[in-house]
Amino acid sequence: MRTDAARNRAQILSAARGAFLEAGTAVPLEEIARRAGVNIATLYRRFPNRDALIAQVVVDGFGIVLDAARAAATSAPADPPAAVQAFLRRVVDSRDMLVLPLIGGPQTDDPQARELQRDISAALEEILEQGRRRRLIRADVTAVDLITTAALLCRPLPHLPPEQAAILTARHLGVFLDGLRPDPSVTLPPPPSNEELADHLHAGA
């Protein structure tokens, strides 16, 4: 891809992400082109329709989460609970870049999105298995728990000043991390499987 074409594509995706987060996915494509500084014909050359643009924005979001999961998995052998914390913190810090089904974004049936979800779950299970083996993380916590907790932390309560929202996010993260400790006093109900969760996040499932 030529340098100018790659730049236009990146600008369109950035503009689409911002517009979707602000106004939802029904925002006019002409508005996205205007924000990106390109004409509408250029947008359609890169993305033939709205669904293609939405799918790529969602795929990019899953890619960010996968990068966070893999980076955390690299550090898991030294300290699995710290790796979980690093994953959750990095996802929360990236929330303005994420247009994903679990945090209010659109569903998509894009096969690349499904593959990325599987890779995210695999990386998180690697972290959890390190913690289970060393009895640092309770045995009944799954990748689904980490994924849904990250999604909840990315959606702070409305109408709060940013500094208060940040404090509450940090507190809730701390409560969750304490809940990972082994030998808990509360038995958890069985979670949905990774496949069941993924099915609910894709259009037409």
C-alpha positions in Angstrom: 0.0 0.0 0.0 1.4 3.4 -1.0 2.3 5.8 1.8 -0.5 8.2 1.1 -3.1 5.4 0.8 -1.9 4.0 4.1 -2.1 7.4 5.7 -5.7 7.9 4.4 -6.8 4.5 5.7 -5.4 5.3 9.1 -7.0 8.7 9.2 -10.4 7.2 8.2 -10.2 4.5 10.9 -9.2 7.0 13.5 -12.1 9.3 12.5 -14.5 6.4 12.4 -13.5 5.3 15.9 -14.0 8.7 17.3 -17.3 9.2 15.6 -18.6 5.8 16.6 -17.7 6.4 20.3 -19.3 9.8 20.3 -22.5 9.2 18.2 -22.8 5.5 17.5 -22.3 3.6 14.2 -25.2 5.3 12.4 -23.1 8.5 12.0 -23.1 9.6 8.3 -20.1 8.3 6.4 -19.7 11.8 5.0 -19.1 13.1 8.5 -16.4 10.4 9.0 -14.7 11.5 5.7 -14.9 15.1 6.8 -13.2 14.3 10.1 -10.6 12.2 8.3 -9.8 15.1 5.9 -10.6 13.0 2.8 -13.4 13.0 0.3 -16.2 10.4 0.4 -14.9 8.7 -2.7 -11.6 8.0 -0.9 -13.4 6.5 2.0 -15.4 4.2 -0.3 -12.2 3.1 -2.1 -10.8 1.9 1.3 -14.1 0.6 2.7 -16.9 -0.3 0.3 -19.7 0.0 2.8 -20.5 0.9 6.4 -20.3 -2.7 7.6 -16.7 -3.1 6.2 -15.7 0.1 8.1 -17.3 -1.0 11.3 -15.8 -4.5 11.1 -12.3 -3.0 10.7 -12.7 -0.7 13.7 -13.8 -3.6 15.8 -11.0 -5.8 14.6 -8.5 -3.0 15.4 -10.0 -2.9 18.9 -9.6 -6.6 19.4 -6.0 -6.3 18.2 -5.3 -3.8 21.0 -6.7 -6.1 23.6 -4.7 -9.0 22.2 -1.5 -7.0 22.4 -2.3 -6.3 26.0 -3.0 -10.0 26.7 0.2 -11.2 25.1 2.3 -8.6 26.8 0.9 -9.6 30.1 1.4 -13.3 29.4 5.1 -12.6 28.8 5.4 -11.5 32.4 3.1 -14.1 33.9 5.8 -16.6 34.9 7.3 -14.1 37.3 4.1 -12.9 38.9 0.7 -14.1 37.5 -1.5 -11.7 39.6 0.6 -8.8 38.5 0.2 -9.9 34.9 -3.6 -9.9 35.3 -3.4 -6.4 36.8 -1.1 -5.3 33.9 -3.6 -6.6 31.3 -6.6 -5.0 32.9 -4.8 -1.7 33.4 -3.6 -1.6 29.8 -7.1 -2.3 28.5 -8.6 0.4 30.7 -6.0 2.9 29.6 -6.8 2.1 26.0 -10.6 2.4 26.3 -10.8 5.5 24.1 -9.3 3.3 21.3 -11.8 0.5 21.7 -15.1 0.1 19.8 -16.0 -3.4 20.9 -19.3 -5.3 21.5 -18.9 -5.8 25.2 -18.4 -2.1 25.9 -21.3 -0.8 23.8 -19.9 -1.2 20.3 -21.5 -3.0 17.4 -21.6 -6.7 16.7 -19.8 -8.0 13.7 -19.6 -11.4 12.0 -16.1 -10.7 10.7 -14.0 -14.0 10.9 -10.9 -12.1 11.9 -12.7 -10.7 14.9 -13.6 -14.2 16.1 -10.0 -15.4 15.6 -8.7 -12.5 17.6 -11.1 -13.3 20.4 -9.8 -16.9 20.5 -6.3 -15.6 20.7 -7.1 -13.2 23.5 -8.7 -16.1 25.5 -5.7 -18.3 24.9 -3.3 -15.7 26.1 -5.3 -15.0 29.2 -5.7 -18.7 30.0 -1.9 -19.0 29.8 -1.7 -16.3 32.6 -4.3 -18.0 34.7 -2.8 -21.4 34.4 0.5 -20.0 35.7 -1.3 -18.6 38.7 -3.3 -21.8 39.3 -0.2 -24.0 39.3 1.4 -21.8 41.9 -1.8 -21.4 43.9 -1.7 -17.7 43.4 -5.0 -17.5 41.5 -8.2 -19.3 42.4 -8.9 -22.3 40.3 -12.4 -21.3 39.1 -11.5 -18.0 37.4 -11.5 -18.2 33.6 -10.5 -16.0 30.7 -14.2 -15.0 30.4 -14.0 -13.4 33.9 -11.0 -11.3 32.9 -12.6 -10.3 29.6 -15.9 -9.2 31.1 -14.2 -7.5 34.0 -12.1 -5.5 31.6 -15.3 -4.5 29.7 -17.0 -3.4 33.0 -13.9 -1.4 34.0 -14.0 0.4 30.6 -17.5 1.6 31.2 -17.4 4.0 34.3 -20.6 5.4 35.7 -22.0 8.3 33.8 -22.0 12.0 35.0 -18.9 11.6 37.2 -15.9 13.9 36.9 -13.0 12.1 35.3 -10.9 12.1 38.5 -13.6 10.4 40.5 -14.2 7.9 37.7 -10.5 7.1 37.7 -10.5 6.6 41.5 -13.5 4.2 41.3 -11.9 2.3 38.5 -8.8 1.8 40.5 -10.8 0.7 43.6 -12.9 -1.8 41.6 -9.7 -3.2 40.0 -8.2 -3.7 43.4 -11.4 -5.5 44.7 -11.3 -7.8 41.7 -7.6 -8.6 42.1 -8.2 -9.4 45.8 -10.9 -11.8 44.6 -8.5 -13.7 42.5 -6.7 -15.1 45.6 -7.0 -18.9 46.1 -9.1 -20.6 48.9 -12.0 -18.2 48.5 -15.0 -18.3 50.9 -17.5 -17.8 48.0 -18.2 -20.5 45.4 -18.7 -19.0 41.9 -21.4 -20.1 39.5 -20.1 -21.6 36.3 -19.2 -19.0 33.7 -20.2 -19.1 30.0 -17.6 -20.6 27.8 -15.4 -18.5 25.5 -17.4 -19.9 22.6 -20.7 -18.9 24.1 -19.5 -15.4 24.9 -18.1 -15.0 21.4 -21.4 -16.2 19.8 -23.3 -13.4 21.6 -20.9 -10.8 20.3 -21.3 -11.5 16.6 -24.1 -10.4 14.3 -26.3 -13.2 13.2 -25.2 -15.6 15.9 
